[in-house]
Protein backbone atom coordinates (compact mmCIF):
# COMPACT_ATOMS: atom_id res chain seq x y z
CA UNK A 1 0.00 0.00 0.00
CA UNK A 2 1.31 3.34 -1.01
CA UNK A 3 1.87 5.70 1.83
CA UNK A 4 0.21 9.04 1.08
CA UNK A 5 2.53 11.90 0.62
CA UNK A 6 2.91 14.08 3.67
CA UNK A 7 1.44 17.53 3.30
CA UNK A 8 4.18 20.13 3.88
CA UNK A 9 3.74 22.44 6.81
CA UNK A 10 2.45 25.92 6.00
CA UNK A 11 5.28 28.39 5.71
CA UNK A 12 5.60 30.69 8.71
CA UNK A 13 5.20 34.37 7.88
CA UNK A 14 8.50 36.12 7.33
CA UNK A 15 8.75 38.78 9.98
CA UNK A 16 11.93 40.61 9.20
CA UNK A 17 13.75 42.66 11.70
CA UNK A 18 13.04 45.82 9.70
CA UNK A 19 9.26 45.39 10.12
CA UNK A 20 9.39 45.11 13.89
CA UNK A 21 9.42 48.28 15.97
CA UNK A 22 12.71 48.91 17.77
CA UNK A 23 12.83 47.72 21.34
CA UNK A 24 12.52 50.06 24.28
CA UNK A 25 16.13 49.83 25.53
CA UNK A 26 17.48 50.63 22.06
CA UNK A 27 15.18 53.64 21.69
CA UNK A 28 16.14 54.93 25.13
CA UNK A 29 19.84 54.69 24.26
CA UNK A 30 19.18 56.70 21.08
CA UNK A 31 17.20 59.30 23.02
CA UNK A 32 20.02 59.60 25.57
CA UNK A 33 22.62 60.15 22.85
CA UNK A 34 20.48 62.82 21.19
CA UNK A 35 19.91 64.49 24.55
CA UNK A 36 23.67 64.73 25.08
CA UNK A 37 24.25 65.98 21.54
CA UNK A 38 21.62 68.73 21.68
CA UNK A 39 21.80 69.40 25.43
CA UNK A 40 18.03 69.10 25.70
CA UNK A 41 16.08 66.30 27.45
CA UNK A 42 14.60 64.07 24.74
CA UNK A 43 12.12 61.47 25.98
CA UNK A 44 10.93 58.34 24.12
CA UNK A 45 7.20 57.60 24.24
CA UNK A 46 5.52 54.47 22.89
CA UNK A 47 2.17 54.90 21.18
CA UNK A 48 0.06 51.78 21.55
CA UNK A 49 -2.38 52.82 18.85
CA UNK A 50 0.25 53.10 16.14
CA UNK A 51 2.79 50.68 17.64
CA UNK A 52 5.42 53.32 17.18
CA UNK A 53 8.00 55.15 19.25
CA UNK A 54 8.07 58.95 19.32
CA UNK A 55 10.97 61.08 20.50
CA UNK A 56 9.64 64.26 22.16
CA UNK A 57 11.26 67.39 23.58
CA UNK A 58 10.46 71.01 24.38
CA UNK A 59 11.89 74.01 22.50
CA UNK A 60 15.55 73.24 21.77
CA UNK A 61 16.59 72.06 18.28
CA UNK A 62 14.30 71.95 15.29
CA UNK A 63 12.57 68.78 14.13
CA UNK A 64 14.75 68.73 11.01
CA UNK A 65 17.97 68.87 13.03
CA UNK A 66 16.95 65.98 15.27
CA UNK A 67 15.73 63.95 12.30
CA UNK A 68 19.10 64.31 10.54
CA UNK A 69 21.01 63.33 13.68
CA UNK A 70 18.67 60.38 14.27
CA UNK A 71 19.20 58.95 10.81
CA UNK A 72 22.96 59.11 11.31
CA UNK A 73 22.71 57.23 14.62
CA UNK A 74 20.06 54.69 13.62
CA UNK A 75 19.90 53.21 10.11
CA UNK A 76 16.13 52.76 10.39
CA UNK A 77 15.56 56.17 11.92
CA UNK A 78 12.49 56.79 9.79
CA UNK A 79 10.67 54.21 11.92
CA UNK A 80 10.86 56.61 14.87
CA UNK A 81 8.64 59.68 14.97
CA UNK A 82 10.01 62.97 16.28
CA UNK A 83 8.04 65.83 17.81
CA UNK A 84 8.97 69.17 19.32
CA UNK A 85 6.54 70.98 21.62
CA UNK A 86 6.78 74.69 22.37
CA UNK A 87 6.65 76.00 25.91
CA UNK A 88 4.53 78.93 27.00
CA UNK A 89 7.75 80.89 27.48
CA UNK A 90 8.77 80.41 23.85
CA UNK A 91 5.33 81.38 22.54
CA UNK A 92 5.07 84.48 24.75
CA UNK A 93 8.54 85.60 23.68
CA UNK A 94 7.51 85.18 20.04
CA UNK A 95 4.37 87.21 20.76
CA UNK A 96 6.49 90.09 22.07
CA UNK A 97 8.65 90.04 18.94
CA UNK A 98 5.71 89.76 16.57
CA UNK A 99 3.90 92.60 18.32
CA UNK A 100 6.95 94.77 17.84
CA UNK A 101 6.95 93.78 14.16
CA UNK A 102 3.23 94.62 13.85
CA UNK A 103 2.20 91.03 13.09
CA UNK A 104 0.03 90.16 16.13
CA UNK A 105 -3.70 90.66 15.50
CA UNK A 106 -6.51 90.19 18.02
CA UNK A 107 -9.02 89.48 15.26
CA UNK A 108 -7.77 85.91 14.76
CA UNK A 109 -8.19 84.96 18.43
CA UNK A 110 -5.73 83.18 20.70
CA UNK A 111 -5.82 79.92 18.70
CA UNK A 112 -5.11 81.75 15.47
CA UNK A 113 -2.28 83.65 17.14
CA UNK A 114 -0.83 80.42 18.52
CA UNK A 115 -0.97 78.73 15.12
CA UNK A 116 0.77 81.73 13.54
CA UNK A 117 3.54 81.64 16.14
CA UNK A 118 4.03 77.88 15.88
CA UNK A 119 4.48 78.17 12.13
CA UNK A 120 6.86 81.07 12.63
CA UNK A 121 9.01 79.13 15.11
CA UNK A 122 9.09 75.84 13.20
CA UNK A 123 12.56 76.47 11.77
CA UNK A 124 13.98 78.39 14.74
CA UNK A 125 16.29 76.69 17.20
CA UNK A 126 15.86 77.38 20.91
CA UNK A 127 12.85 79.71 20.52
CA UNK A 128 12.78 80.28 24.28
CA UNK A 129 16.12 82.10 24.34
CA UNK A 130 16.05 85.88 24.60
CA UNK A 131 18.29 88.15 22.55
CA UNK A 132 19.45 90.46 25.36
CA UNK A 133 18.81 91.33 29.05
CA UNK A 134 16.08 93.84 28.18
CA UNK A 135 14.09 91.28 26.19
CA UNK A 136 14.53 88.79 29.04
CA UNK A 137 13.22 91.32 31.57
CA UNK A 138 10.25 92.20 29.36
CA UNK A 139 9.44 88.52 28.96
CA UNK A 140 9.49 87.92 32.71
CA UNK A 141 7.18 90.91 33.31
CA UNK A 142 4.68 89.65 30.74
CA UNK A 143 4.76 86.11 32.12
CA UNK A 144 4.10 87.50 35.59
CA UNK A 145 1.31 89.80 34.38
CA UNK A 146 -0.44 86.95 32.55
CA UNK A 147 -0.20 84.44 35.39
CA UNK A 148 -3.34 83.19 37.05
CA UNK A 149 -3.56 81.51 40.43
CA UNK A 150 -5.48 78.22 40.31
CA UNK A 151 -7.40 76.83 43.24
CA UNK A 152 -4.65 74.29 43.87
CA UNK A 153 -1.04 74.68 42.84
CA UNK A 154 1.31 77.48 41.91
CA UNK A 155 0.51 80.35 39.58
CA UNK A 156 1.17 79.69 35.91
CA UNK A 157 1.18 82.00 32.87
CA UNK A 158 -1.98 81.94 30.79
CA UNK A 159 -1.07 81.99 27.11
CA UNK A 160 -4.34 83.50 25.88
CA UNK A 161 -4.11 86.26 28.49
CA UNK A 162 -0.53 87.05 27.46
CA UNK A 163 -1.60 87.29 23.81
CA UNK A 164 -4.47 89.60 24.75
CA UNK A 165 -2.25 91.87 26.85
CA UNK A 166 0.32 92.52 24.13
CA UNK A 167 -2.29 92.79 21.38
CA UNK A 168 -4.35 95.28 23.39
CA UNK A 169 -1.69 97.31 25.20
CA UNK A 170 1.45 96.76 23.15
CA UNK A 171 4.86 96.09 24.65
CA UNK A 172 5.84 99.53 25.96
CA UNK A 173 3.82 98.68 29.06
CA UNK A 174 6.51 96.14 29.89
CA UNK A 175 8.97 99.01 30.44
CA UNK A 176 8.74 101.45 33.38
CA UNK A 177 7.05 104.57 32.05
CA UNK A 178 9.12 107.06 34.07
CA UNK A 179 12.45 105.43 34.71
CA UNK A 180 15.37 107.22 33.08
CA UNK A 181 18.57 105.22 32.91
CA UNK A 182 21.54 106.74 34.70
CA UNK A 183 25.08 106.98 33.27
CA UNK A 184 26.05 103.59 34.71
CA UNK A 185 22.56 102.08 34.86
CA UNK A 186 22.43 98.28 35.07
CA UNK A 187 18.64 97.91 34.95
CA UNK A 188 17.77 96.47 31.54
CA UNK A 189 14.28 97.96 31.71
CA UNK A 190 15.40 101.56 32.34
CA UNK A 191 14.71 103.98 29.50
CA UNK A 192 17.34 105.71 27.40
CA UNK A 193 17.04 109.53 27.16
CA UNK A 194 15.25 109.37 23.80
CA UNK A 195 12.95 106.59 25.01
CA UNK A 196 12.15 108.57 28.14
CA UNK A 197 11.14 111.67 26.18
CA UNK A 198 9.13 109.51 23.77
CA UNK A 199 7.22 107.80 26.57
CA UNK A 200 6.46 111.20 28.10
CA UNK A 201 5.63 113.37 25.08
CA UNK A 202 4.65 111.12 22.13
CA UNK A 203 1.08 111.54 20.88
CA UNK A 204 -1.02 110.30 17.96
CA UNK A 205 0.73 107.95 15.54
CA UNK A 206 3.99 108.44 17.42
CA UNK A 207 2.29 107.18 20.58
CA UNK A 208 0.98 104.08 18.82
CA UNK A 209 4.39 103.40 17.29
CA UNK A 210 6.01 103.66 20.73
CA UNK A 211 3.49 101.42 22.47
CA UNK A 212 3.53 98.67 19.88
CA UNK A 213 7.06 98.75 18.46
CA UNK A 214 9.11 100.91 20.88
CA UNK A 215 9.70 103.33 18.00
CA UNK A 216 11.14 106.59 19.36
CA UNK A 217 10.42 110.18 18.38
CA UNK A 218 12.76 111.99 15.97
CA UNK A 219 15.62 113.51 17.92
CA UNK A 220 14.69 117.13 17.19
CA UNK A 221 11.01 116.52 18.01
CA UNK A 222 11.85 114.94 21.37
CA UNK A 223 14.18 117.74 22.48
CA UNK A 224 11.71 120.40 21.29
CA UNK A 225 8.91 118.76 23.26
CA UNK A 226 10.93 118.97 26.46
CA UNK A 227 11.89 122.58 25.70
CA UNK A 228 8.27 123.57 25.05
CA UNK A 229 6.99 121.85 28.19
CA UNK A 230 6.06 124.67 30.64
CA UNK A 231 7.10 122.52 33.58
CA UNK A 232 9.38 119.67 32.51
CA UNK A 233 10.38 117.32 35.28
CA UNK A 234 14.08 117.05 36.13
CA UNK A 235 14.48 113.73 34.31
CA UNK A 236 12.95 115.18 31.13
CA UNK A 237 15.33 118.13 31.28
CA UNK A 238 18.24 115.81 31.99
CA UNK A 239 17.29 113.58 29.05
CA UNK A 240 17.03 116.55 26.68
CA UNK A 241 20.39 117.91 27.81
CA UNK A 242 21.95 114.51 27.21
CA UNK A 243 20.63 114.52 23.65
CA UNK A 244 21.76 118.08 22.80
CA UNK A 245 25.24 117.07 21.55
CA UNK A 246 23.70 114.54 19.17
CA UNK A 247 21.13 117.12 18.01
CA UNK A 248 23.87 119.71 17.48
CA UNK A 249 25.90 117.23 15.42
CA UNK A 250 22.80 116.33 13.39
CA UNK A 251 22.04 120.00 12.66
CA UNK A 252 25.66 120.67 11.73
CA UNK A 253 25.68 117.75 9.32
CA UNK A 254 22.44 118.98 7.72
CA UNK A 255 23.85 122.52 7.31
CA UNK A 256 27.07 121.14 5.84
CA UNK A 257 25.03 119.18 3.30
CA UNK A 258 23.01 122.30 2.38
CA UNK A 259 26.17 124.37 2.03
CA UNK A 260 27.88 121.76 -0.14
CA UNK A 261 24.92 121.46 -2.49
CA UNK A 262 24.40 125.18 -2.94
CA UNK A 263 28.13 125.79 -3.39
CA UNK A 264 28.18 123.15 -6.13
CA UNK A 265 25.30 124.92 -7.88
CA UNK A 266 27.08 128.26 -7.70
CA UNK A 267 30.37 126.80 -8.89
CA UNK A 268 28.69 125.34 -11.94
CA UNK A 269 26.93 128.59 -12.95
CA UNK A 270 28.62 130.56 -15.84
CA UNK A 271 30.05 134.00 -15.02
CA UNK A 272 28.08 137.00 -16.36
CA UNK A 273 29.75 139.89 -18.17
CA UNK A 274 28.56 143.49 -18.63
CA UNK A 275 26.73 142.73 -21.88
CA UNK A 276 24.66 140.00 -20.13
CA UNK A 277 23.75 142.39 -17.35
CA UNK A 278 22.65 145.06 -19.82
CA UNK A 279 20.53 142.54 -21.72
CA UNK A 280 18.89 141.13 -18.56
CA UNK A 281 19.26 143.65 -15.71
CA UNK A 282 16.69 141.88 -13.51
CA UNK A 283 18.73 138.66 -13.25
CA UNK A 284 21.14 138.63 -10.29
CA UNK A 285 24.85 138.28 -11.04
CA UNK A 286 26.67 135.04 -10.39
CA UNK A 287 28.55 134.68 -7.10
CA UNK A 288 32.04 136.06 -7.23
CA UNK A 289 31.14 138.60 -9.90
CA UNK A 290 28.96 141.75 -9.77
CA UNK A 291 27.38 143.78 -12.52
CA UNK A 292 28.84 147.21 -13.17
CA UNK A 293 27.29 149.77 -10.87
CA UNK A 294 25.57 147.22 -8.63
CA UNK A 295 25.12 148.08 -4.98
CA UNK A 296 25.35 145.51 -2.21
CA UNK A 297 22.54 145.82 0.35
CA UNK A 298 23.15 144.14 3.72
CA UNK A 299 20.48 141.74 5.02
CA UNK A 300 19.21 142.78 8.46
CA UNK A 301 19.30 140.16 11.22
CA UNK A 302 16.10 138.15 11.82
CA UNK A 303 15.45 139.75 15.22
CA UNK A 304 15.84 143.35 14.01
CA UNK A 305 13.34 145.19 11.79
CA UNK A 306 14.53 146.18 8.33
CA UNK A 307 15.31 149.93 7.89
C-alpha angles and dihedrals in degrees: 000000000000114000110230116246114261114248109238117243116259111263114256114241113264106242105184123201091245092062095053119085114248115264123257098250091052092049092048091052089052091048091050092051092049091048090055092045096050097029091230126111108255115189127197117224125187117219111209094195095058098025088230139125120234126197110214134185141157124249107320120101125007123261090249093054093051092045092054092048091047094054090051092052098040122036091209094044092138088072089068120074120219127205134178120200123199122229124226088249092059093047094047091049090051089049090056091051094045091048089054089050091049094244102116113096127183092206093077094054128227094295092052090048091049092050090050092051094046090054090047093052097043094100098033121102119222096002090182094066117102123223098226143351093272093055090047091052092047090050093052091050092051093047089051093046092050096046120115126198113231123209090256126025138020126315115272132190115261109221096205091050091050090051091049093049096054094040092050103035104021124223102286087084087069089067124069106261096217107028114116115195115240125225092270098026115160097183107108091205096055115112125246116233093262092045090049093053090045093052090049103041109021115117137172116001090355089058092051091047090052095047096047104031106014088242109167130220120262109274096246093046092052095050092044091052091055091046092050093047106108091213112019115183118242093257091053091051091046091050092050092048090051090054096047096089091053091047091049091051091048092051091047092052091049092050091048089053091050092048093049093050096047092044089053090052092050093046091054095050115101117245116253122227129203094270091056091050092050091049094048109019093166094063113090118240121254118264113274093028131069131197117251111275095011118149123216113225116199118232112237117233117265094249096050125071117245115255 
